[in-house]
Amino acid sequence: MKTNRLLAEGMGTFALVFAGCGAIAVSDLYGGALGHIGISLVFGLIVMVMIYSIGNISGAHINPAVTLGFMFAGRLDRKDVLPYISSQMTGAVVAAGLLRLLFPNHGNLGSTLPSGDVLQAFVMEVVLSFFLMFVILNISTGHKEKGIMAGVAIGGMVSLEAMMGGPVSGASMNPARSLGPALVSGQFQHLWIYILAPITGMFLAHPTCRWIQGSECCHVAKNERSLENE
């Protein structure tokens, strides 16, 4: 695997955590400057611009559950999974560490925590992750987001889900986004939700996509697969 793909995943996940969790910290510390809708838009916008920036290099997964979702769908070689996830986790932790330096007075650095019932938060994360991966599978080719509207569709989905699910579960949909701030701030309670639920939801997206789209859902041309595995 080319090193630039791993660097792209690390950089993209760093940007996601720095911008998204940074928006939470800024809003909390500066009188609600952004608010819930503003924070939701920041998460969607950073995902959108990262797709346009690095989608052609690594696929801009910037999410271990998305990487596993592509593996479940047969679109990503198993040998690429661990390097991708390692790069994503590294980017998330470094971003959270920088946020700690910038905002030392913020308690949890945007860690995801359920607002109420644990089961409610778990089910919310499963459903949100399912629909995110369903959209990704339907508009991507191989394990890469391609096409001029891919970033808009996926970024828009992230914002929509953050607006709706954020007050309930934090709308993580991303183990790296949750793990980075949790490690730096020491907020480990209920972290299992934000690791297990996104993976479960994205696993379920593949058979649903196949049921609706048929064999075209996860078809990858041989020449394209060979290029992706370089």
N, C-alpha and C positions, 0 to 999 in steps of 0.2 A: 504494500500500500504506500502511496506517495505521502510524504510528510506534510505536504501542503493541505491535504484533506483533513488531517488531524489538527493542524494549526487553525484551519478555518473553523472547525467545530469548537475548539477551545475559545477562539476569539468571539464567535457568535454567541456561545453560552455566557461568556463574560459580559458581553454587551446586554444580553437579556436580563441577567441578574442585576447588573449595575444600574441599568435604566429603570427596570420595573420595580425592584426592591428599593432603589434609590428614590423613585417617585413616592413610594409609601413613606419613607423616612422624611422626605422634604415636606410632604403634606402634613404629617404628624407634627413636625417641629416648627412649621411656619404657618400656623393657624388654619390648617385645612386648605392650603392654597390650591391644591389640585382636586381634592374631593374624590369620591368613589368613581365617578364617570371619567374624570381626568386620569386617574391611575389605570383604569381599564383601557383607556385609549393609548396610554404609554406602552403598556404590554403589547397591544396589538400592533402599534406602529413600529416598535423595535423588532418584532418578529417579521413584519412586512419588509423593512429595509434590509434585514439580514438575509432574507430569502433572495432579494435582488442583488445583494452584495456577494454572497458565497454559495447560492443555490446551485450554480453551475460547477462548483468545485467539489463540495462535499454533500450537497443536498440540503444543507442548512437544517439538519435535524434539530440541533441545539436542545435536545431532549432525549435522555436515555430510553424513555418509553416509546418514542417515535422510532428510534433505532431498532428496538426490539420488535415494534410493529411491522417494520419493513422486513425484518428477518422472518417473523411469523408468516408474512405474505410471500416469502420466497423471493424477495426483491433485493436482499442484501446477503452477501456471503457471511456465514457464521464466523469466519476468522476475522472479519472486520468489526464485529460487534464490540468486543472488549476494548480495542484501541479507541473506537469512537466514544464509548461510555467513559473511559478514563480521561480523555481530552475534555469531554463535557463537564465532568465532575471537577476537574482541575480548574477550568475556567470559572465555574460557579463559586468555588471556594475562594479563589483569588479575588473575584469581584466583591464577595461578601467581606473579605478582609479589608479591601480598600474602603468599602462603605463604613466599616468600623472605625477606620482612621478619620474619615471625613465627618462622621456623625457619632462620636463616642457617647453622646447622651441618649441615643435611641436604644431602647431596650432590646427589641428582637429583630431589628434590621429587616422587617418585612417577612418574618417567618410565617408559614401557613399554619393556622390553628383553627379547629372547628369552633363555631360560635355557640353551638349547643350540643345536640345529640351526636354521638360518635357514629352511629349507624347512618344517620341522615347525611353526615359529611362524607362518609365512605361511599354511599350510593351516589351522591352528587358528583363526586370525583370520577367514579366509574362512568357515569353517563356523559359527563363533559368530555372525558378523554376518548370515549367511544366516538362521539360525534366529530371531535377534532381529527381523529385518525381516519374516520370515514371520509371526511372532506379531502384530507391529504391523499388518500389512496385513489380517489376519483379524479383528482386533477394532476397527479404526478405521473412521470414516466420513469420506470425503474425505481430507484430510491431517491430520485432527484425531482425537485419542484421545478417544472419548466413551463414556459408560456408567460405571456405578458401579464395575465391576470392572476397567476398563482399566488403571488405575494399578497395581493389585495384580498383574495378569497380566504387564505389561511390567516392572515393578520386580522381580517374582519371577524373571522370565527373566534379567534382568541379574545378580541375585545368584547364581542357579544357574550361569550361565556363568562368572562370576568365580570361583566356588569350584572349578569343574572346570578351566577354562582358564588361570586366573591363574598357577599355577606354571610353565606352559609358555611362554606368550607375554605375560603381563600382562593378557590379556583386555580389550584396549582397546575394540574394536568402534566406535571413535569417533576420527576424525582430530583433532578439536579437543582432546579429552581428552589425547591424546598430544603434540600440537604445542605446547600452552601450556607445560607443564613442560619440554619439550625446549628451547624458545627461551630460557626464563629460566635453565635450568641448564646449557645448552650441550651436552646429551646428544643429538647428532644421529645417532649410529650406528644403523643399521637403521630410521630413522624412516620410510623409504619403505614398509616393511611395514605400518605402522599408518595409512598414507594409502591405499595401493592395495588392500590386502586387505579392509578394511571396505566400500569402494565396490564391489569385485567381488562380495562375498557378498550385499550388499543388491540389487545389480543382478539376481542370479540368483533372488532371492526372488519377484520379480514373475511371471515365467513359471510358476514352480512353483505359486504361489497361483492363477493363472488355470487351470492344469491341474486342480487339485483342486476349486476353488470354482466354476469356470466364469465367466461374464460378471459374476456378482455380486461377484467379488473386488474389482474396481476400478470398480464402478459408482458414479457421482456424479450425483445429481439436478441438473437444470439450475438450479433455484432455489438449491440449496445451493452450486453452483459459483460463481454470481454473487455470493453473499454472501462466499465465501472470497476472491474476487479484489478485494474492496473495499479 
